[in-house]
Amino acid sequence: MFLRASIQSIVLLCAIFVTPQAPATETVPAHETLQIESRELGETRVVNVWLPPGYETGKGHGYPVLYMPDGGIAEDFPHVAKTVDALVRQGNIPPMLVVGIENTQRRRDLTGPTEVDQDRGIAPVVGGSAAFRAFIADELKPLIGKRYAVNDKSAIMGESVAALFIVETLFLQPDLFDIYIALDPSLWWNNEQWTREAGARLEAVGAIDVRLLLASADDNGNRMVTMNLVRALCAHPAAGLHWTHAAHPELRHDTIYRSLERQMLEQAFSEDFDAKQACNADTPR
């Protein structure tokens, strides 16, 4: 992996298929932009890094990192970085870095393999999530660790197929992050693979200490499928997996990210994290 770095000052007709775009008038917070030559992906990837107020590079001082797919400046990076900035300044969350990964082929990177013909039809190439995860684990995270003053705590947040990738990563490589925030995940992918396999995956999970925050909107099939995952989580409790789910029928797939990002981040990084599972209810929340 080779690095070229430059410093810059610096949702959807269908979010399942379309890369999130920032409003044309949205301001972009000051940030650094890295260009990473990825061996795992065989291409150059643009990564945007926002540093918290008062960022210090001194020895012994490290910050947690929030990673985000859909992290281009024309995608979700600006509003997430601004929300984190406000929460940090208000003392509601600890100072942290925001690392946004700009898309090249979104549907390729954020989906796993599928046996469903209709799934394969959404893009020329799908099913590349393993390579994208390897890029994050083996190239991006080590680079961020060397270049910036960070600690060993990390989180990932995303919506739609990005949230699908987040749930998949939790099941396949749960120690990659400490906090998983999945907004209206597209769990219908590959005939609901991750709701069908959740029980076995959870039973196979070893010693972990991670948080999973799920939220669902109510304008498409995602909420119903997410509830299937919630029921699987209730039926197969895994020690060390602290999770919560909230249904938001008042929100749409294309509004849930901006509507909930503030409260999800506050909850995710709270020292008093409350895993409200309500597993004894007929319809867990």
N, C-alpha and C positions, 0 to 999 in steps of 0.2 A: 504494500500500500504506500502510495506516495501522496504528499500533501502540497497543495498550493493554497496559501491563505491570503485573503485580502480583507481589510477592515472597512466596513461601510457604516455611515451614519444612516444610519438609516433609522339555501345555500344551494339552491340546488333544484333543478327540475326533478332530478332523481339522484340522491346522494349515493345510492348504491352503485351507480354507473358513472357519475360525473365527478371529477375532482373538485373539491370545494374551492370556491373563488372568493377572495376578499372583495368587499365593495370598492368601487373605483375611487371613492373619496376617503377610504380608511387610511389613516396615517400609520406608518411603520416605525416602531420603536428603534432607537439606536441599537445596533447589534453587530456582531462579527459574522462574516460569511466565509465558510471553508469550502474548498473544492477537493474532494477526496477521490483518488483513483482506486476504485474498489476491485480487488481481484475476485472476491466472491460474486460480484454482480457483473464484472466485465465491462464497467462503464464508469464515467465520472459522476459523482453524486454531490449535489449542493446541500450543505448543512448550515442552518442559521443558528447562531448562539447568542442568546440574550443573557447578560450578566446582571445580577441584582444590585440595587443601590448599595454603595459602600463596599463593593466587591474588593476583597483583599487577596493578594497572591502570596502573602507571607506564609512561612512554614508553620505547620501545625493547625492551619485554619482550612477546613474543608466544607464544601456546600453539597447538599443533595442536588440531584439532577432530575428534571422532568423531561422525558423524551416524548416526542410526538410525531407520528406519521402525519401526512398532509401538512407538512411544516414549511412550505414555501411562503415567500412574502405575498404571493397572490392567492394563498390558501388560508390555513387557519393560524399560522404563526403570529400575525399582528395582534389579533384579538386575544389569543391566549397569553402572549407576552405582556400585553397591557393589563390583563386581569391579574396575572401573577404579580406584576409590579405594584398594582394597587393593594393587593392583599398583603404583600411584604411590607409596604410602607405603613399600612394600618396595624401591623403586628399580628395579623390573623393567621399567617402561615410563616414558616421559617424562610429566611433568604435562600434562594435556590437558583440554579441555572435552568434555562429553558433551551432545549436542543431540538430544533425542528428539521425534519428530513424532507426535503422537497421531492415531489413525485417526478418520476420519468414515465414509468408504466404502472400506474396505480393498481389496476386490476390484476396485473401479473404479480406484483410484490405482496399484496395484502390478502390473497386467496391461496388456499392450499389446493392439492389435487382434488379433482371431482370426477365422479362417474356419471354425472347428469349432463346430458347433451345441451339443455337450455343454459346451464351454467357456462359451459365452454363457449357459448355463442356471444358472451358479453364483451369479449376482447380477442384479438389475434392470439395472445398468449395469456394463459392463466396458470395458477398453481405454483407460483414461485416463492411462496412464503418461507420455505426452508432456507433458500439462499438469502432472502432479505433478513431473516432472523440471524443468520450467520454473519452477515455484514454488520448488524448492530452489535452482536456479541463479540466477534473476533476482530473487528476493525474499528468501528465507531466508538464503542465504550472505552477500549484501551487508549485510543487517541485522545478522547475527552479527558481521561484520567491523567494523561501525561501533560497535556497542554494547559489544563485549568486546575484550580484549587478545589477539588471535589473530595467528598467522603464516599463511603461505600453504600450510601442509601440512594436508590433510584426509583423512579416511577415512570409509567407510560400511560398516555391518555389519548383516546381517539373515538371517532363516531363512525357508524355504518360498517363498511368493510374494514376500516382501520380497527374498529372495535371487535370485529370477527377475528382479525389477526391477534389482537390482545388476548382474547379468550383462548385461542389456539395456543399461544405462547405460554399461557398459564398452565395448560394441560401438558404441553410437551417439554417445556423448560422453565419450570416454576421458579427456579432460583435466579433467573435472569433479572427480575425486578422485585422490588419489595412491595410496590403498590401498583395495582392494575385498575384503570378506570375505563369502563366500556359503556359508551352511550349508544343506545339503540343498535346493538350489534346485529349484523346480517347473518344470523345463525341458521337461516334456511339453506345456506350453502352446502352442497353435496348431501342433499336429503337430510339435513339437520345432523350432520356427523357429530358435532360436539355436544348436542343434547343426547344423542344415542350412546355415545361413548363416555359420557361424563362419569357414570358410576364406576366403570372399570378404571378409568384414569384416576379418579379420586382415591380409590382403594389402593392404587399402586403408588400414590404419592408418599414419599418418605417424610423426614423431618423438615418442615418448612415453617416460616413465620411470615406470611404475606397477607395483604389486604386486597380484596376484590370489591369494587363498587360498580354495580350494574344499575342502569336506568333505561327505561323504555318509553317511547312515545306511543301514540294510539291511532295513527293514520294509515298503518299498513300491517302486514303480517308479522313484523318483527316482534311486537309485544307478545303475541301468542307464543311464538317460538322461544322468546326469552323466558316466559313463564315455564316452559318445559324444562329449561335449564335450571331455573330456580327450584323446581320440584325435584330435579335430580340432585342438586346440592343439598336439599333437605333430607333426601332419602339416603344419601351417602356422605355423612359428615366426615370431613378430613381434619385431623388435628393440625392446628397451626394455620388453617385457612380461615380467615376472619372476613366475612362478606356481608354485603347488604344489597338490597334491591329496592328501587322505588319506581312505581308506575306513574306516568304523567299523561293522562288522557287529554289534558288541555294543550299539550305540545305536539308538534309535528316532527317528522323525521328531519326536516330542514331547519327547524328552530331549536331543537333540543340542545345542541352543543352550546350555543351562546347563552341560552336561557339557564343552563344548569352548571356551567363550568365553574362559576364562583363557589357555589355551595358544595359542589363535589370536591373541589380542591381543599376547601376548608375542612370538610369532613375527613378527607383522605389523610391529611397531615395533622389531624388533631391528636393530641396526647391522650385524649379520652375517647378514642374511636369507639363508636357504639354500633356493633354488628346487629342491626335489627332485622333478623331473618324472618320472624313470624312463621316458622315452619309448621306450626300446628294449625294454621289457617288453611281453609280450602283453597284460597287463592293467595299465595304468599306475596307480600309486597316487595 
